[in-house]
């Protein structure tokens, strides 16, 4: 470069710098800077005060509704944010130099990282909507849980059923929120659905016995063939269990047997077998078979003596009256069936009747028939 060209370039750079200096805004004085800061703070405080007042009025109005407290507080936060954002925008306009400085700083970060402003804005928008979706999903799920507890509680639905319905509602709401979140981030749901389907099939095959118990448990909780506290007779795996129901869970039913043991019976076994609810009605019928030699049986006298003996027992109910029937005659023996009614849960009465009949008929063979065998 020749000396003349160097002088011309230097002269042009000087004039450009002078022009930039003349066109640049004058810096703020300290007093103007303090005034702008104070005004901005006052605007933000005023917006916050208005938002808090609106929130107080809204929360007071919504607390008497069916909405859950979580959702009420969320709406209260939204009401506070609206005037606060407006106040923040106004305060930013007042402090213009601060805004220019912030934008300049963000542009420098953007140039260094290579992130486009559109991508950054979309990320922030998606993140905001996702967080809002999570908060709303929690509020909706809690509100549905509250409605379920109130609605089914008025119908005296079992506590286990209400807990089951609450959990089902929670799962449904969060599944909807999950797939909605995928749509916000524009993620193809084909892969998550395929993975979920594959996992479902694999889990179903591996825990099919547990699923049988769960389905049977849901049926028992909904249909309520017996309740907690009822005395039942259950036939499971060829074994006869008689006891009081202690707990009805999704997987199993717990019984307190008349002998004192605590037994857990799988719901699938209870569901697929005969269950006799001894507590459904206030009375139940008991049957004792009486086998006598033919020489000791008198057609009119023997049944009358047995009925008189039954009526003398304290635990035997007068109505319906006891009855005696002939089941059959085999060789030199005759079999009678003594049927009588007792108060539900008073199984000791049957033993007392057996002792009384043994005293009345020393030569007789006595046997107590189970309800399922009493035809």
KAFENZI-V904066 format. One record per residue. RES is the residue in one small letter. SS is DSSP state (2 for helix, 1 for strand, 0 for the rest). PHI is phi in degrees with one decimal (999 if undefined). D_FIRST is the distance of its C-alpha to the first C-alpha in whole Angstrom. Layout:
BEGIN
res=RES ss=SS phi=PHI d_first=D_FIRST
res=RES ss=SS phi=PHI d_first=D_FIRST
END
This chain:
BEGIN
res=x ss=0 phi=999 d_first=0
res=x ss=0 phi=-78.5 d_first=4
res=x ss=2 phi=-58.5 d_first=7
res=x ss=2 phi=-66.4 d_first=8
res=x ss=2 phi=-64.6 d_first=6
res=x ss=2 phi=-63.8 d_first=7
res=x ss=2 phi=-65.0 d_first=10
res=x ss=2 phi=-65.9 d_first=11
res=x ss=2 phi=-63.9 d_first=10
res=x ss=2 phi=-64.8 d_first=12
res=x ss=2 phi=-64.2 d_first=15
res=x ss=2 phi=-64.1 d_first=16
res=x ss=2 phi=-64.0 d_first=16
res=x ss=2 phi=-66.4 d_first=19
res=x ss=2 phi=-65.6 d_first=20
res=x ss=2 phi=-65.0 d_first=21
res=x ss=2 phi=-65.5 d_first=22
res=x ss=2 phi=-66.5 d_first=24
res=x ss=2 phi=-65.6 d_first=26
res=x ss=2 phi=-63.9 d_first=27
res=x ss=2 phi=-65.7 d_first=28
res=x ss=2 phi=-68.3 d_first=30
res=x ss=2 phi=-85.5 d_first=31
res=x ss=0 phi=-68.8 d_first=32
res=x ss=0 phi=-68.2 d_first=36
res=x ss=0 phi=-70.0 d_first=38
res=x ss=0 phi=-65.6 d_first=39
res=x ss=0 phi=-73.7 d_first=43
res=x ss=0 phi=-77.5 d_first=45
res=x ss=2 phi=-58.2 d_first=47
res=x ss=2 phi=-66.0 d_first=50
res=x ss=2 phi=-65.6 d_first=49
res=x ss=2 phi=-62.8 d_first=48
res=x ss=2 phi=-64.9 d_first=51
res=x ss=2 phi=-62.9 d_first=53
res=x ss=2 phi=-63.0 d_first=51
res=x ss=2 phi=-64.9 d_first=52
res=x ss=2 phi=-63.7 d_first=56
res=x ss=2 phi=-63.2 d_first=56
res=x ss=2 phi=-62.7 d_first=54
res=x ss=2 phi=-64.4 d_first=57
res=x ss=2 phi=-63.7 d_first=60
res=x ss=2 phi=-63.8 d_first=59
res=x ss=2 phi=-65.4 d_first=59
res=x ss=2 phi=-63.6 d_first=62
res=x ss=2 phi=-63.4 d_first=64
res=x ss=2 phi=-63.5 d_first=63
res=x ss=2 phi=-65.5 d_first=64
res=x ss=2 phi=-63.9 d_first=67
res=x ss=2 phi=-63.0 d_first=68
res=x ss=2 phi=-63.5 d_first=67
res=x ss=2 phi=-65.9 d_first=70
res=x ss=2 phi=-66.1 d_first=72
res=x ss=2 phi=-63.3 d_first=72
res=x ss=2 phi=-63.3 d_first=72
res=x ss=2 phi=-60.9 d_first=75
res=x ss=2 phi=-66.5 d_first=77
res=x ss=2 phi=-68.1 d_first=76
res=x ss=2 phi=-63.1 d_first=77
res=x ss=2 phi=-61.9 d_first=80
res=x ss=2 phi=-73.6 d_first=81
res=x ss=2 phi=-86.2 d_first=80
res=x ss=0 phi=-67.0 d_first=82
res=x ss=0 phi=-91.5 d_first=85
res=x ss=0 phi=-99.9 d_first=84
res=x ss=0 phi=-82.0 d_first=84
res=x ss=0 phi=-66.6 d_first=80
res=x ss=0 phi=-69.9 d_first=79
res=x ss=2 phi=-61.2 d_first=78
res=x ss=2 phi=-59.8 d_first=75
res=x ss=2 phi=-68.4 d_first=74
res=x ss=2 phi=-63.3 d_first=75
res=x ss=2 phi=-66.5 d_first=73
res=x ss=2 phi=-63.3 d_first=70
res=x ss=2 phi=-62.5 d_first=71
res=x ss=2 phi=-63.7 d_first=71
res=x ss=2 phi=-65.7 d_first=67
res=x ss=2 phi=-61.5 d_first=66
res=x ss=2 phi=-64.1 d_first=68
res=x ss=2 phi=-69.8 d_first=66
res=x ss=2 phi=-67.2 d_first=62
res=x ss=2 phi=-60.9 d_first=62
res=x ss=2 phi=-67.1 d_first=63
res=x ss=2 phi=-68.0 d_first=60
res=x ss=2 phi=-66.3 d_first=58
res=x ss=2 phi=-62.6 d_first=58
res=x ss=2 phi=-64.7 d_first=58
res=x ss=2 phi=-64.5 d_first=55
res=x ss=2 phi=-64.1 d_first=53
res=x ss=2 phi=-65.7 d_first=54
res=x ss=2 phi=-63.5 d_first=53
res=x ss=2 phi=-66.8 d_first=50
res=x ss=2 phi=-64.0 d_first=49
res=x ss=2 phi=-65.7 d_first=50
res=x ss=0 phi=-90.9 d_first=48
res=x ss=2 phi=-64.4 d_first=45
res=x ss=2 phi=-63.7 d_first=42
res=x ss=2 phi=-62.8 d_first=44
res=x ss=2 phi=-65.3 d_first=44
res=x ss=2 phi=-60.8 d_first=40
res=x ss=2 phi=-64.1 d_first=39
res=x ss=2 phi=-64.8 d_first=41
res=x ss=2 phi=-64.5 d_first=40
res=x ss=2 phi=-63.9 d_first=36
res=x ss=2 phi=-64.9 d_first=38
res=x ss=2 phi=-65.1 d_first=39
res=x ss=2 phi=-65.7 d_first=36
res=x ss=2 phi=-63.8 d_first=34
res=x ss=2 phi=-63.1 d_first=37
res=x ss=2 phi=-64.2 d_first=37
res=x ss=2 phi=-65.9 d_first=33
res=x ss=2 phi=-70.7 d_first=34
res=x ss=2 phi=-81.9 d_first=37
res=x ss=0 phi=78.0 d_first=36
res=x ss=0 phi=-84.5 d_first=40
res=x ss=0 phi=-75.5 d_first=40
res=x ss=2 phi=-64.0 d_first=41
res=x ss=2 phi=-65.5 d_first=44
res=x ss=2 phi=-65.2 d_first=45
res=x ss=2 phi=-63.9 d_first=45
res=x ss=2 phi=-65.6 d_first=47
res=x ss=2 phi=-64.6 d_first=50
res=x ss=2 phi=-63.1 d_first=50
res=x ss=2 phi=-63.2 d_first=51
res=x ss=2 phi=-66.1 d_first=53
res=x ss=2 phi=-64.7 d_first=55
res=x ss=2 phi=-64.6 d_first=56
res=x ss=2 phi=-63.9 d_first=57
res=x ss=2 phi=-66.0 d_first=60
res=x ss=2 phi=-66.5 d_first=61
res=x ss=2 phi=-62.5 d_first=62
res=x ss=2 phi=-63.7 d_first=63
res=x ss=2 phi=-64.6 d_first=65
res=x ss=2 phi=-63.1 d_first=66
res=x ss=2 phi=-64.5 d_first=68
res=x ss=2 phi=-65.2 d_first=69
res=x ss=2 phi=-62.2 d_first=71
res=x ss=2 phi=-63.0 d_first=72
res=x ss=2 phi=-64.0 d_first=74
res=x ss=2 phi=-65.2 d_first=75
res=x ss=2 phi=-63.0 d_first=77
res=x ss=2 phi=-67.4 d_first=78
res=x ss=2 phi=-66.9 d_first=80
res=x ss=2 phi=-61.7 d_first=81
res=x ss=2 phi=-62.6 d_first=83
res=x ss=2 phi=-65.3 d_first=84
res=x ss=2 phi=-63.1 d_first=86
res=x ss=2 phi=-63.8 d_first=87
res=x ss=2 phi=-62.5 d_first=89
res=x ss=2 phi=-73.5 d_first=90
res=x ss=2 phi=-66.2 d_first=91
res=x ss=2 phi=-76.4 d_first=93
res=x ss=2 phi=-66.1 d_first=94
res=x ss=2 phi=-66.7 d_first=97
res=x ss=0 phi=-90.4 d_first=98
res=x ss=0 phi=56.9 d_first=99
res=x ss=0 phi=-73.7 d_first=96
res=x ss=0 phi=-58.6 d_first=96
res=x ss=2 phi=-60.2 d_first=94
res=x ss=2 phi=-63.0 d_first=92
res=x ss=2 phi=-66.7 d_first=92
res=x ss=2 phi=-64.3 d_first=90
res=x ss=2 phi=-63.0 d_first=88
res=x ss=2 phi=-62.6 d_first=87
res=x ss=2 phi=-64.7 d_first=86
res=x ss=2 phi=-59.5 d_first=84
res=x ss=2 phi=-66.1 d_first=82
res=x ss=2 phi=-62.8 d_first=82
res=x ss=2 phi=-62.4 d_first=81
res=x ss=2 phi=-59.6 d_first=78
res=x ss=2 phi=-63.9 d_first=77
res=x ss=2 phi=-63.2 d_first=77
res=x ss=2 phi=-61.9 d_first=75
res=x ss=2 phi=-74.3 d_first=72
res=x ss=2 phi=-65.4 d_first=72
res=x ss=2 phi=-61.1 d_first=71
res=x ss=2 phi=-64.1 d_first=69
res=x ss=2 phi=-63.6 d_first=67
res=x ss=2 phi=-70.4 d_first=67
res=x ss=2 phi=-65.7 d_first=65
res=x ss=2 phi=-63.0 d_first=63
res=x ss=2 phi=-62.2 d_first=62
res=x ss=2 phi=-67.1 d_first=61
res=x ss=2 phi=-63.1 d_first=59
res=x ss=0 phi=-85.7 d_first=57
res=x ss=0 phi=56.8 d_first=57
res=x ss=0 phi=-96.8 d_first=59
res=x ss=0 phi=-66.1 d_first=61
res=x ss=2 phi=-83.1 d_first=64
res=x ss=2 phi=-61.9 d_first=66
res=x ss=2 phi=-65.9 d_first=65
res=x ss=2 phi=-59.4 d_first=66
res=x ss=2 phi=-66.4 d_first=69
res=x ss=2 phi=-64.3 d_first=70
res=x ss=2 phi=-63.6 d_first=69
res=x ss=2 phi=-63.3 d_first=72
res=x ss=2 phi=-65.1 d_first=74
res=x ss=2 phi=-63.7 d_first=74
res=x ss=2 phi=-63.7 d_first=75
res=x ss=2 phi=-63.7 d_first=78
res=x ss=2 phi=-63.9 d_first=79
res=x ss=2 phi=-64.3 d_first=79
res=x ss=2 phi=-67.1 d_first=80
res=x ss=2 phi=-62.3 d_first=83
res=x ss=2 phi=-68.6 d_first=84
res=x ss=2 phi=-78.6 d_first=84
res=x ss=0 phi=-124.3 d_first=86
res=x ss=2 phi=-65.3 d_first=88
res=x ss=2 phi=-65.8 d_first=91
res=x ss=2 phi=-66.0 d_first=89
res=x ss=2 phi=-64.7 d_first=88
res=x ss=2 phi=-60.6 d_first=92
res=x ss=2 phi=-63.9 d_first=93
res=x ss=2 phi=-65.4 d_first=90
res=x ss=2 phi=-63.2 d_first=92
res=x ss=2 phi=-63.8 d_first=95
res=x ss=2 phi=-65.5 d_first=94
res=x ss=2 phi=-63.3 d_first=93
res=x ss=2 phi=-61.8 d_first=96
res=x ss=2 phi=-64.1 d_first=98
res=x ss=2 phi=-69.6 d_first=96
res=x ss=2 phi=-82.8 d_first=96
res=x ss=2 phi=-79.0 d_first=100
res=x ss=0 phi=52.7 d_first=101
res=x ss=0 phi=-66.2 d_first=104
res=x ss=0 phi=-151.3 d_first=105
res=x ss=0 phi=-118.7 d_first=103
res=x ss=0 phi=-63.1 d_first=103
res=x ss=0 phi=102.1 d_first=106
res=x ss=0 phi=-74.3 d_first=108
res=x ss=1 phi=-97.5 d_first=110
res=x ss=1 phi=-127.1 d_first=110
res=x ss=1 phi=-118.8 d_first=111
res=x ss=1 phi=-116.3 d_first=108
res=x ss=1 phi=-111.4 d_first=109
res=x ss=1 phi=-133.2 d_first=106
res=x ss=0 phi=61.0 d_first=106
res=x ss=0 phi=80.4 d_first=110
res=x ss=1 phi=-109.0 d_first=110
res=x ss=1 phi=-100.3 d_first=112
res=x ss=1 phi=-111.1 d_first=110
res=x ss=1 phi=-125.7 d_first=112
res=x ss=1 phi=-175.5 d_first=110
res=x ss=1 phi=-94.1 d_first=108
res=x ss=1 phi=-74.0 d_first=105
res=x ss=1 phi=-94.3 d_first=102
res=x ss=1 phi=-153.3 d_first=99
res=x ss=1 phi=-117.7 d_first=97
res=x ss=0 phi=-106.8 d_first=94
res=x ss=0 phi=-67.7 d_first=92
res=x ss=0 phi=-98.6 d_first=92
res=x ss=1 phi=-150.4 d_first=96
res=x ss=1 phi=-117.2 d_first=99
res=x ss=1 phi=-99.5 d_first=101
res=x ss=1 phi=-121.4 d_first=104
res=x ss=1 phi=-102.6 d_first=107
res=x ss=1 phi=-66.4 d_first=110
res=x ss=0 phi=-64.8 d_first=113
res=x ss=0 phi=-86.0 d_first=114
res=x ss=0 phi=105.9 d_first=111
res=x ss=0 phi=-75.7 d_first=108
res=x ss=1 phi=-101.7 d_first=104
res=x ss=1 phi=-119.1 d_first=103
res=x ss=1 phi=-107.3 d_first=100
res=x ss=1 phi=-111.7 d_first=101
res=x ss=1 phi=-61.2 d_first=98
res=x ss=2 phi=-63.6 d_first=98
res=x ss=2 phi=-65.2 d_first=98
res=x ss=2 phi=-71.2 d_first=101
res=x ss=2 phi=-65.4 d_first=102
res=x ss=2 phi=-66.2 d_first=101
res=x ss=0 phi=-94.6 d_first=102
res=x ss=0 phi=-128.6 d_first=106
res=x ss=0 phi=-78.4 d_first=109
res=x ss=1 phi=-126.4 d_first=108
res=x ss=1 phi=-105.7 d_first=111
res=x ss=1 phi=-92.3 d_first=111
res=x ss=0 phi=-78.1 d_first=114
res=x ss=0 phi=-105.1 d_first=112
res=x ss=0 phi=-66.1 d_first=112
res=x ss=0 phi=-122.7 d_first=115
res=x ss=0 phi=-68.7 d_first=118
res=x ss=1 phi=-133.2 d_first=120
res=x ss=1 phi=-142.9 d_first=120
res=x ss=1 phi=-97.4 d_first=123
res=x ss=1 phi=-117.7 d_first=124
res=x ss=1 phi=-132.1 d_first=127
res=x ss=1 phi=-125.7 d_first=129
res=x ss=1 phi=-86.8 d_first=131
res=x ss=1 phi=-119.4 d_first=135
res=x ss=1 phi=-106.8 d_first=136
res=x ss=1 phi=-121.5 d_first=140
res=x ss=1 phi=-66.3 d_first=143
res=x ss=2 phi=-61.3 d_first=145
res=x ss=2 phi=-70.5 d_first=148
res=x ss=2 phi=-94.4 d_first=146
res=x ss=0 phi=-100.7 d_first=145
res=x ss=0 phi=-122.2 d_first=147
res=x ss=0 phi=-55.6 d_first=146
res=x ss=0 phi=-96.9 d_first=146
res=x ss=2 phi=-74.5 d_first=147
res=x ss=2 phi=-62.8 d_first=144
res=x ss=2 phi=-59.1 d_first=141
res=x ss=2 phi=-65.1 d_first=142
res=x ss=2 phi=-63.9 d_first=142
res=x ss=2 phi=-64.8 d_first=139
res=x ss=2 phi=-63.6 d_first=138
res=x ss=2 phi=-61.1 d_first=140
res=x ss=2 phi=-65.0 d_first=138
res=x ss=2 phi=-64.5 d_first=135
res=x ss=2 phi=-66.7 d_first=136
res=x ss=2 phi=-75.8 d_first=137
res=x ss=0 phi=-74.8 d_first=133
res=x ss=0 phi=-65.6 d_first=131
res=x ss=0 phi=-83.6 d_first=128
res=x ss=1 phi=-82.6 d_first=129
res=x ss=0 phi=-77.6 d_first=129
res=x ss=0 phi=-73.8 d_first=132
res=x ss=0 phi=-126.4 d_first=130
res=x ss=0 phi=-64.0 d_first=129
res=x ss=0 phi=-72.1 d_first=132
res=x ss=0 phi=-61.6 d_first=133
res=x ss=1 phi=-139.7 d_first=134
res=x ss=1 phi=-121.8 d_first=135
res=x ss=1 phi=-129.6 d_first=135
res=x ss=1 phi=-95.5 d_first=136
res=x ss=1 phi=-85.7 d_first=134
res=x ss=1 phi=168.8 d_first=136
res=x ss=1 phi=-124.5 d_first=139
res=x ss=1 phi=-130.5 d_first=139
res=x ss=0 phi=64.5 d_first=142
res=x ss=0 phi=-100.9 d_first=144
res=x ss=1 phi=-126.8 d_first=141
res=x ss=1 phi=-128.6 d_first=139
res=x ss=1 phi=-111.6 d_first=136
res=x ss=1 phi=-111.9 d_first=135
res=x ss=1 phi=-119.6 d_first=132
res=x ss=1 phi=-98.6 d_first=132
res=x ss=1 phi=-111.2 d_first=129
res=x ss=1 phi=-150.1 d_first=129
res=x ss=1 phi=-109.8 d_first=126
res=x ss=1 phi=-129.1 d_first=124
res=x ss=1 phi=-70.9 d_first=122
res=x ss=0 phi=-58.1 d_first=118
res=x ss=0 phi=92.9 d_first=117
res=x ss=0 phi=-93.9 d_first=121
res=x ss=0 phi=-69.1 d_first=121
res=x ss=2 phi=-65.1 d_first=123
res=x ss=2 phi=-62.2 d_first=126
res=x ss=2 phi=-62.1 d_first=126
res=x ss=2 phi=-64.5 d_first=127
res=x ss=2 phi=-64.0 d_first=130
res=x ss=2 phi=-65.0 d_first=131
res=x ss=2 phi=-61.2 d_first=131
res=x ss=2 phi=-62.2 d_first=133
res=x ss=2 phi=-66.0 d_first=136
res=x ss=2 phi=-68.5 d_first=136
res=x ss=2 phi=-65.0 d_first=137
res=x ss=2 phi=-68.4 d_first=140
res=x ss=2 phi=-71.7 d_first=141
res=x ss=0 phi=-124.6 d_first=141
res=x ss=0 phi=-62.6 d_first=141
res=x ss=0 phi=-88.9 d_first=142
res=x ss=0 phi=-89.2 d_first=139
res=x ss=1 phi=-98.7 d_first=135
res=x ss=1 phi=-114.8 d_first=132
res=x ss=1 phi=-148.8 d_first=129
res=x ss=1 phi=-92.6 d_first=126
res=x ss=1 phi=-95.3 d_first=124
res=x ss=0 phi=-72.9 d_first=120
res=x ss=2 phi=-59.1 d_first=119
res=x ss=2 phi=-69.9 d_first=117
res=x ss=2 phi=-93.9 d_first=120
res=x ss=0 phi=-90.6 d_first=123
res=x ss=0 phi=-102.3 d_first=123
END
